[in-house]
Amino acid sequence: MHLKTEVKKATEQADLDKASAIRYEVFVVGQDCPPALEVEFDDESTHFLATVNGEPAGACRWRKTDKGYKLERFAVLEKFRGLGVGQALVKAALEALPADANYIYLHAQVQAVSLYTRFGFEQSGPEFEEAGMRHYKMVKK
């Protein structure tokens, strides 16, 4: 079966709700992240929704911070993992950044470091804990 993966900027409420539901499933249910922490900064973020054959599969967002542009909340539903959805999300988020985005960073869960490395991110600093999970700060070179 051919899988068609698409990622689009989520601007309509229905798409924002789908992206939020994916993140809730992955982070709150799957990783025991506090619900209030998971939605922090949602209103100031640019959101993305990935679908596989039209079915919601993944989500992410980015936002402007005082340091630069932070990519965050990359989430792929379990049944769609290993199909390239995460890569498609990273690519779409990077492509949608403003032209003047000269400092791009993220906090990668330890198991996802290799994904971001493929897109030119490098670890910056020691491992740290965020929402009870191990992370590395990574900066796009």
N, C-alpha and C positions, 0 to 999 in steps of 0.2 A: 504494500500500500504506500502510495506517495504521500508524504507529509508536507504540508504547506505552512510554513511558519511566517507570521507577519507581526510586526511591531508598529504600533502607532502611538502618537501622543494622545493621551486620554484627556479630553476637554469636556466631553458631555458627561452628565451625571451618571448615566448608565454605565459608561466605561470606567469612570472613577470608582463606582461601587464595585465593579468586577475586580479592579486592581486592588482595592481595599480588602475584599473578601479573600483574595489570593494571599496577600500579605498576612492577614489574620490567621489563615490556615497554616502557613509556613512558620511564622514567628511566634504567635501567641499559643496556638494549639501544639505545633510541632516542636518548638524550642522554648516554650514556657516564658516568653518575653512578656513583661507587664503590658497590658492593653494600652494604657495611657502613654507609655513610652513609645509604643509602635506607631501611634498616629501623631506624635509630636512633630510640629513643623509642616504638617500636610497642607495647610492653607497657603503656605508660601513656596510650595514645591511645584515643579513641572513633572507630571506623572506620565508613565508609559504602560501600555498593556500589550502583552504578547498573546497571540492566539495560534493554535495548531489546528489546521483544518476548521477554522472558525470557532473552536472551543477555547475559552480562556485558559491560559497555561502559565503565564508568568507576569511579573510586574516589577517596576523599579521607579525611581524618581531621582531628580537632582534639584539642588537649590543653591542660591548664591549665599555665601557666608562672608564674614569679615575677612576670611583668609583667601577665598576664591570660590570655585564651584565644587560642591561636594556631591558625588554620586552615592546613592544609598538605597537601602531597602530592596536589594535584588532578591527576588523570590520566584522560585519555579515550583509548581505543584509536583508532588512526588511522581505521579504517573508520566510526567513529561521530562523528567530529568534524564540527562544523557543524550538528548536529541538536538542539542545546539541552541536551545531556547535562551539559556544564559548568555551565550555569545551574541545572539541576535539582540538581546536587551542592551548589553554593553555597547555594541556598535551603534544602535539607534540613539542611545542616550548621548554618546560622544558626538555623533553627527548633529544633534539638535542643540548643542551648546552654542552660545553666542560666539561670534568671530573673535571677540576680545577676551575670551576665557583663556587666560595664560597660566593660571594655577588651578589644576584639576586634581582632586584627591578623593580618597574614600577610606573607609575603615572596613577591611576585608576580614571575614571570618577565616580562621586558619585554613580550613579545608578548601576555600575558594581562591587562595592566593594565586595558584597557577592559572586560573581563568583570567585574572586581571593582568598578570604578567604578559600574556599573549597580546595585550593591547597597549603595551609600553609602560605599564605601571611598575614602579619599583618600591620595595619595602623601605620605610623610613622610620627608624627608631625601633624600640623594643616591643615585644608582644605585650598586650594589655587586655584587660577584661572590660567588656561593655555588655550590659544586659545579661550578665552571667555567662557570657561566651568569650572565647579567646579570639583576639583580633590583632591585625597589624595595620598601621597606617600605611597607605600606599599613595605615591605621588606619580602623576603622569609625566614622563620624560619626553 
